[in-house]
Amino acid sequence: MAKRPEIAPRFSYKGSRLKPLKAFCQVARLGSMSRAGEALFLSQPAVSLQIQALEREFGAVLFHRRGRRLELTHEGQLLFDQVAPLVEGFDALHTNFQNALQGSDAGELHIAAGTSTILHLLPPIVSAFKQANPTVRLSLHNVTGAGGLELLRADKVDLAVGSMLDVPNDIRYEPAYTFEPTLIMPVGHPLAELPEITLSDLSPHGLILPPQRLTTYRFVDLVFQRARVPYSVALEVGGWEIIKQYVAMGQGISIVTSICLTPQDRERLVTRSLATYFPSRTYGVVLRKGKYLSPQARAFVDLIKPDALRARDYYHAGHSER
């Protein structure tokens, strides 16, 4: 008699296999049993029981604690990579069905992005997307990088567009564009007369920088510290549009990423590349690993590619002529 194949044991939680898998994915995204419970409208003990049921079923520890956050073990990451698309697909079943009835260009799309990305990178991409998908309701959430990650993890946006230096384990970053670090000065500034500008040349002049809590400030500080060049901050203010305005007023100089510079800016400001001292910054698509992308989200991601950069230049050129 042929030997029967072994059947893996199943330890379901209250007869449902979907519930513990959804709880597992939420804990993996949020790093907390209690926060996962809030997202699922369950108590923390109920989420804990579901995770325990999965660990018994698969015979593996799925999470380990690092500080106050729960992180996936190697086995947990393997399971998450397989389970997340299934859970996402199930959760999106009703929306996808309605979209199929109405046509592939129907539905909603939520995107997180910072002010500079919305102002300078996304306009031609949004225009092309809306032209191809006129019935999609598009929402742009204007948030900083940390705020965008929070919305991604809470499933309040489909994707984010921006720049990332440190990519968390649960996030996938796909860079598409590269922009140079650029020194901006008011017209007539003494540095504008120099054929080449060094970090030491910047030292006597006050910098206008974003707040210290933001990556740009910390990055500028790191470069000066490593070069052992002193510097001073004349003004801290949030937002590159505001920084450019204060530089044009003669309140200081600044180091920005060239994504924020338009033809109009280059008429009222003097610019110099600082690529010798500061690395370039990339911008691209930020996704949560395992996130199910709707047809409209995939269509938007397909538009984020270097070809759109030329469209951005035409967009700015058109605005400068008006």
Contacts in CASP RR format, 6 or more apart in sequence:
PFRMAT RR
TARGET T0000
AUTHOR 0000-0000-0000
METHOD contacts of the structure
MODEL  1
MAKRPEIAPRFSYKGSRLKPLKAFCQVARLGSMSRAGEALFLSQPAVSLQ
IQALEREFGAVLFHRRGRRLELTHEGQLLFDQVAPLVEGFDALHTNFQNA
LQGSDAGELHIAAGTSTILHLLPPIVSAFKQANPTVRLSLHNVTGAGGLE
LLRADKVDLAVGSMLDVPNDIRYEPAYTFEPTLIMPVGHPLAELPEITLS
DLSPHGLILPPQRLTTYRFVDLVFQRARVPYSVALEVGGWEIIKQYVAMG
QGISIVTSICLTPQDRERLVTRSLATYFPSRTYGVVLRKGKYLSPQARAF
VDLIKPDALRARDYYHAGHSER
8 57 0 8 1.000
9 56 0 8 1.000
9 57 0 8 1.000
10 17 0 8 1.000
10 57 0 8 1.000
11 53 0 8 1.000
11 54 0 8 1.000
11 56 0 8 1.000
11 57 0 8 1.000
12 20 0 8 1.000
12 53 0 8 1.000
13 19 0 8 1.000
13 20 0 8 1.000
13 49 0 8 1.000
13 50 0 8 1.000
13 53 0 8 1.000
18 87 0 8 1.000
18 90 0 8 1.000
19 50 0 8 1.000
20 50 0 8 1.000
20 51 0 8 1.000
20 53 0 8 1.000
20 54 0 8 1.000
21 54 0 8 1.000
21 83 0 8 1.000
21 86 0 8 1.000
21 87 0 8 1.000
22 40 0 8 1.000
22 87 0 8 1.000
22 91 0 8 1.000
23 36 0 8 1.000
23 37 0 8 1.000
23 40 0 8 1.000
23 42 0 8 1.000
23 47 0 8 1.000
23 50 0 8 1.000
23 51 0 8 1.000
24 50 0 8 1.000
24 51 0 8 1.000
24 54 0 8 1.000
24 62 0 8 1.000
24 79 0 8 1.000
24 80 0 8 1.000
24 83 0 8 1.000
25 80 0 8 1.000
25 83 0 8 1.000
25 84 0 8 1.000
25 87 0 8 1.000
26 35 0 8 1.000
26 36 0 8 1.000
26 37 0 8 1.000
26 39 0 8 1.000
26 40 0 8 1.000
26 47 0 8 1.000
27 33 0 8 1.000
27 36 0 8 1.000
27 47 0 8 1.000
27 51 0 8 1.000
27 63 0 8 1.000
27 70 0 8 1.000
28 63 0 8 1.000
28 72 0 8 1.000
28 76 0 8 1.000
28 80 0 8 1.000
28 84 0 8 1.000
28 170 0 8 1.000
29 36 0 8 1.000
29 153 0 8 1.000
29 170 0 8 1.000
29 288 0 8 1.000
30 36 0 8 1.000
30 39 0 8 1.000
30 153 0 8 1.000
30 154 0 8 1.000
31 69 0 8 1.000
31 70 0 8 1.000
31 71 0 8 1.000
32 68 0 8 1.000
32 69 0 8 1.000
32 70 0 8 1.000
33 44 0 8 1.000
33 47 0 8 1.000
33 48 0 8 1.000
33 51 0 8 1.000
33 70 0 8 1.000
34 44 0 8 1.000
34 47 0 8 1.000
36 42 0 8 1.000
36 47 0 8 1.000
37 43 0 8 1.000
37 44 0 8 1.000
37 46 0 8 1.000
37 47 0 8 1.000
39 154 0 8 1.000
40 47 0 8 1.000
51 62 0 8 1.000
51 63 0 8 1.000
54 62 0 8 1.000
54 79 0 8 1.000
55 61 0 8 1.000
55 62 0 8 1.000
58 75 0 8 1.000
58 79 0 8 1.000
60 73 0 8 1.000
60 75 0 8 1.000
60 76 0 8 1.000
60 79 0 8 1.000
61 73 0 8 1.000
61 75 0 8 1.000
62 72 0 8 1.000
62 73 0 8 1.000
62 75 0 8 1.000
62 76 0 8 1.000
62 79 0 8 1.000
63 70 0 8 1.000
63 71 0 8 1.000
63 72 0 8 1.000
63 73 0 8 1.000
63 76 0 8 1.000
64 70 0 8 1.000
64 71 0 8 1.000
64 73 0 8 1.000
65 71 0 8 1.000
71 169 0 8 1.000
72 80 0 8 1.000
72 169 0 8 1.000
72 170 0 8 1.000
77 169 0 8 1.000
80 289 0 8 1.000
80 290 0 8 1.000
81 289 0 8 1.000
81 290 0 8 1.000
84 289 0 8 1.000
84 290 0 8 1.000
84 291 0 8 1.000
85 290 0 8 1.000
85 292 0 8 1.000
88 290 0 8 1.000
88 291 0 8 1.000
88 292 0 8 1.000
89 96 0 8 1.000
89 292 0 8 1.000
91 292 0 8 1.000
92 292 0 8 1.000
92 294 0 8 1.000
95 107 0 8 1.000
95 294 0 8 1.000
96 294 0 8 1.000
96 295 0 8 1.000
98 106 0 8 1.000
98 107 0 8 1.000
99 106 0 8 1.000
99 107 0 8 1.000
99 294 0 8 1.000
99 295 0 8 1.000
99 296 0 8 1.000
102 135 0 8 1.000
104 295 0 8 1.000
105 132 0 8 1.000
105 133 0 8 1.000
105 134 0 8 1.000
105 135 0 8 1.000
105 136 0 8 1.000
105 296 0 8 1.000
106 135 0 8 1.000
106 136 0 8 1.000
107 135 0 8 1.000
107 136 0 8 1.000
107 137 0 8 1.000
107 294 0 8 1.000
107 296 0 8 1.000
108 136 0 8 1.000
108 137 0 8 1.000
108 138 0 8 1.000
108 139 0 8 1.000
108 296 0 8 1.000
109 136 0 8 1.000
109 137 0 8 1.000
109 138 0 8 1.000
109 139 0 8 1.000
109 158 0 8 1.000
109 294 0 8 1.000
109 296 0 8 1.000
109 297 0 8 1.000
109 300 0 8 1.000
110 139 0 8 1.000
110 141 0 8 1.000
110 151 0 8 1.000
110 156 0 8 1.000
110 157 0 8 1.000
110 158 0 8 1.000
111 122 0 8 1.000
111 138 0 8 1.000
111 139 0 8 1.000
111 140 0 8 1.000
111 141 0 8 1.000
111 157 0 8 1.000
111 158 0 8 1.000
111 159 0 8 1.000
111 160 0 8 1.000
111 161 0 8 1.000
111 300 0 8 1.000
112 141 0 8 1.000
112 143 0 8 1.000
112 145 0 8 1.000
112 147 0 8 1.000
112 148 0 8 1.000
112 151 0 8 1.000
112 152 0 8 1.000
112 157 0 8 1.000
112 159 0 8 1.000
112 160 0 8 1.000
112 161 0 8 1.000
112 286 0 8 1.000
113 121 0 8 1.000
113 122 0 8 1.000
113 140 0 8 1.000
113 141 0 8 1.000
113 142 0 8 1.000
113 143 0 8 1.000
113 160 0 8 1.000
113 161 0 8 1.000
113 162 0 8 1.000
114 142 0 8 1.000
114 143 0 8 1.000
114 144 0 8 1.000
114 145 0 8 1.000
114 162 0 8 1.000
115 142 0 8 1.000
115 239 0 8 1.000
115 240 0 8 1.000
115 241 0 8 1.000
116 239 0 8 1.000
116 240 0 8 1.000
116 241 0 8 1.000
116 257 0 8 1.000
116 259 0 8 1.000
116 260 0 8 1.000
117 161 0 8 1.000
117 162 0 8 1.000
117 163 0 8 1.000
117 259 0 8 1.000
117 283 0 8 1.000
118 140 0 8 1.000
118 142 0 8 1.000
119 241 0 8 1.000
119 260 0 8 1.000
120 259 0 8 1.000
120 260 0 8 1.000
120 262 0 8 1.000
120 312 0 8 1.000
120 316 0 8 1.000
121 161 0 8 1.000
121 162 0 8 1.000
121 177 0 8 1.000
121 259 0 8 1.000
121 283 0 8 1.000
121 312 0 8 1.000
122 140 0 8 1.000
122 161 0 8 1.000
123 312 0 8 1.000
123 315 0 8 1.000
124 308 0 8 1.000
124 311 0 8 1.000
124 312 0 8 1.000
124 314 0 8 1.000
124 315 0 8 1.000
125 300 0 8 1.000
125 303 0 8 1.000
125 304 0 8 1.000
125 308 0 8 1.000
125 311 0 8 1.000
126 138 0 8 1.000
126 140 0 8 1.000
127 315 0 8 1.000
128 303 0 8 1.000
128 308 0 8 1.000
128 311 0 8 1.000
129 136 0 8 1.000
129 138 0 8 1.000
129 299 0 8 1.000
129 300 0 8 1.000
129 303 0 8 1.000
130 136 0 8 1.000
130 138 0 8 1.000
132 299 0 8 1.000
133 296 0 8 1.000
133 299 0 8 1.000
136 296 0 8 1.000
141 148 0 8 1.000
141 151 0 8 1.000
141 156 0 8 1.000
141 157 0 8 1.000
143 150 0 8 1.000
143 151 0 8 1.000
144 214 0 8 1.000
145 160 0 8 1.000
145 162 0 8 1.000
145 164 0 8 1.000
148 157 0 8 1.000
148 160 0 8 1.000
148 286 0 8 1.000
149 160 0 8 1.000
149 168 0 8 1.000
149 171 0 8 1.000
149 286 0 8 1.000
151 157 0 8 1.000
151 160 0 8 1.000
152 159 0 8 1.000
152 160 0 8 1.000
152 171 0 8 1.000
152 286 0 8 1.000
152 287 0 8 1.000
152 288 0 8 1.000
152 291 0 8 1.000
153 170 0 8 1.000
153 288 0 8 1.000
158 291 0 8 1.000
158 293 0 8 1.000
158 294 0 8 1.000
158 297 0 8 1.000
159 285 0 8 1.000
159 286 0 8 1.000
159 287 0 8 1.000
159 291 0 8 1.000
159 293 0 8 1.000
159 297 0 8 1.000
159 300 0 8 1.000
159 301 0 8 1.000
160 285 0 8 1.000
160 286 0 8 1.000
160 287 0 8 1.000
161 283 0 8 1.000
161 284 0 8 1.000
161 285 0 8 1.000
161 286 0 8 1.000
161 304 0 8 1.000
162 283 0 8 1.000
162 284 0 8 1.000
162 286 0 8 1.000
163 257 0 8 1.000
163 281 0 8 1.000
163 282 0 8 1.000
163 283 0 8 1.000
163 284 0 8 1.000
164 171 0 8 1.000
164 173 0 8 1.000
164 282 0 8 1.000
164 286 0 8 1.000
165 215 0 8 1.000
165 219 0 8 1.000
167 173 0 8 1.000
169 289 0 8 1.000
170 288 0 8 1.000
170 289 0 8 1.000
171 286 0 8 1.000
171 287 0 8 1.000
171 288 0 8 1.000
171 289 0 8 1.000
172 286 0 8 1.000
172 287 0 8 1.000
172 288 0 8 1.000
172 289 0 8 1.000
173 284 0 8 1.000
173 285 0 8 1.000
173 286 0 8 1.000
173 287 0 8 1.000
174 284 0 8 1.000
174 285 0 8 1.000
174 287 0 8 1.000
175 282 0 8 1.000
175 283 0 8 1.000
175 284 0 8 1.000
176 282 0 8 1.000
176 283 0 8 1.000
176 284 0 8 1.000
176 285 0 8 1.000
176 304 0 8 1.000
176 305 0 8 1.000
176 306 0 8 1.000
177 259 0 8 1.000
177 282 0 8 1.000
177 283 0 8 1.000
177 284 0 8 1.000
177 306 0 8 1.000
177 309 0 8 1.000
178 280 0 8 1.000
178 281 0 8 1.000
178 282 0 8 1.000
178 283 0 8 1.000
179 257 0 8 1.000
179 258 0 8 1.000
179 259 0 8 1.000
179 280 0 8 1.000
179 281 0 8 1.000
179 282 0 8 1.000
179 283 0 8 1.000
180 257 0 8 1.000
180 258 0 8 1.000
180 273 0 8 1.000
180 274 0 8 1.000
180 275 0 8 1.000
180 280 0 8 1.000
181 255 0 8 1.000
181 256 0 8 1.000
181 257 0 8 1.000
181 258 0 8 1.000
181 273 0 8 1.000
181 274 0 8 1.000
181 275 0 8 1.000
181 277 0 8 1.000
181 278 0 8 1.000
181 279 0 8 1.000
181 280 0 8 1.000
181 281 0 8 1.000
182 255 0 8 1.000
182 256 0 8 1.000
182 257 0 8 1.000
182 258 0 8 1.000
182 261 0 8 1.000
182 271 0 8 1.000
182 272 0 8 1.000
182 273 0 8 1.000
182 274 0 8 1.000
183 191 0 8 1.000
183 197 0 8 1.000
183 202 0 8 1.000
183 253 0 8 1.000
183 254 0 8 1.000
183 255 0 8 1.000
183 271 0 8 1.000
183 272 0 8 1.000
183 273 0 8 1.000
183 274 0 8 1.000
184 244 0 8 1.000
184 247 0 8 1.000
184 253 0 8 1.000
184 254 0 8 1.000
184 255 0 8 1.000
184 256 0 8 1.000
184 261 0 8 1.000
184 265 0 8 1.000
184 269 0 8 1.000
184 270 0 8 1.000
184 271 0 8 1.000
185 191 0 8 1.000
185 192 0 8 1.000
185 247 0 8 1.000
185 252 0 8 1.000
185 253 0 8 1.000
185 269 0 8 1.000
185 270 0 8 1.000
185 271 0 8 1.000
185 272 0 8 1.000
186 247 0 8 1.000
186 248 0 8 1.000
186 249 0 8 1.000
186 250 0 8 1.000
186 252 0 8 1.000
186 253 0 8 1.000
186 269 0 8 1.000
186 270 0 8 1.000
187 268 0 8 1.000
187 269 0 8 1.000
187 270 0 8 1.000
188 270 0 8 1.000
189 250 0 8 1.000
189 253 0 8 1.000
189 270 0 8 1.000
191 197 0 8 1.000
191 201 0 8 1.000
191 202 0 8 1.000
191 205 0 8 1.000
191 253 0 8 1.000
191 270 0 8 1.000
191 272 0 8 1.000
192 270 0 8 1.000
192 272 0 8 1.000
194 201 0 8 1.000
197 272 0 8 1.000
197 274 0 8 1.000
198 277 0 8 1.000
199 223 0 8 1.000
199 224 0 8 1.000
199 227 0 8 1.000
199 229 0 8 1.000
199 277 0 8 1.000
200 229 0 8 1.000
202 229 0 8 1.000
202 231 0 8 1.000
202 253 0 8 1.000
203 229 0 8 1.000
203 230 0 8 1.000
203 231 0 8 1.000
203 232 0 8 1.000
205 232 0 8 1.000
205 252 0 8 1.000
205 253 0 8 1.000
206 231 0 8 1.000
206 232 0 8 1.000
206 233 0 8 1.000
206 234 0 8 1.000
206 252 0 8 1.000
206 253 0 8 1.000
207 220 0 8 1.000
207 231 0 8 1.000
207 232 0 8 1.000
207 233 0 8 1.000
207 234 0 8 1.000
207 252 0 8 1.000
207 253 0 8 1.000
207 254 0 8 1.000
207 255 0 8 1.000
208 233 0 8 1.000
208 234 0 8 1.000
208 235 0 8 1.000
208 236 0 8 1.000
208 237 0 8 1.000
208 243 0 8 1.000
208 246 0 8 1.000
208 247 0 8 1.000
208 251 0 8 1.000
208 252 0 8 1.000
208 253 0 8 1.000
208 254 0 8 1.000
209 216 0 8 1.000
209 217 0 8 1.000
209 220 0 8 1.000
209 233 0 8 1.000
209 235 0 8 1.000
209 236 0 8 1.000
209 243 0 8 1.000
209 254 0 8 1.000
209 255 0 8 1.000
210 216 0 8 1.000
210 217 0 8 1.000
210 236 0 8 1.000
210 237 0 8 1.000
210 238 0 8 1.000
210 239 0 8 1.000
210 243 0 8 1.000
211 217 0 8 1.000
211 236 0 8 1.000
211 237 0 8 1.000
211 238 0 8 1.000
212 218 0 8 1.000
212 236 0 8 1.000
214 238 0 8 1.000
216 255 0 8 1.000
216 257 0 8 1.000
217 236 0 8 1.000
219 278 0 8 1.000
220 231 0 8 1.000
220 255 0 8 1.000
220 278 0 8 1.000
223 277 0 8 1.000
223 278 0 8 1.000
224 230 0 8 1.000
224 231 0 8 1.000
227 277 0 8 1.000
234 251 0 8 1.000
234 252 0 8 1.000
235 246 0 8 1.000
235 251 0 8 1.000
235 252 0 8 1.000
237 243 0 8 1.000
237 246 0 8 1.000
240 256 0 8 1.000
240 257 0 8 1.000
240 260 0 8 1.000
241 260 0 8 1.000
243 254 0 8 1.000
243 256 0 8 1.000
244 254 0 8 1.000
244 256 0 8 1.000
244 260 0 8 1.000
244 261 0 8 1.000
244 265 0 8 1.000
244 269 0 8 1.000
246 252 0 8 1.000
247 253 0 8 1.000
247 254 0 8 1.000
247 269 0 8 1.000
248 268 0 8 1.000
248 269 0 8 1.000
255 274 0 8 1.000
255 278 0 8 1.000
257 281 0 8 1.000
258 271 0 8 1.000
259 281 0 8 1.000
259 283 0 8 1.000
261 269 0 8 1.000
261 271 0 8 1.000
262 316 0 8 1.000
262 319 0 8 1.000
262 320 0 8 1.000
263 316 0 8 1.000
263 317 0 8 1.000
263 319 0 8 1.000
263 320 0 8 1.000
264 319 0 8 1.000
264 320 0 8 1.000
265 271 0 8 1.000
284 304 0 8 1.000
285 301 0 8 1.000
285 304 0 8 1.000
287 293 0 8 1.000
293 301 0 8 1.000
END
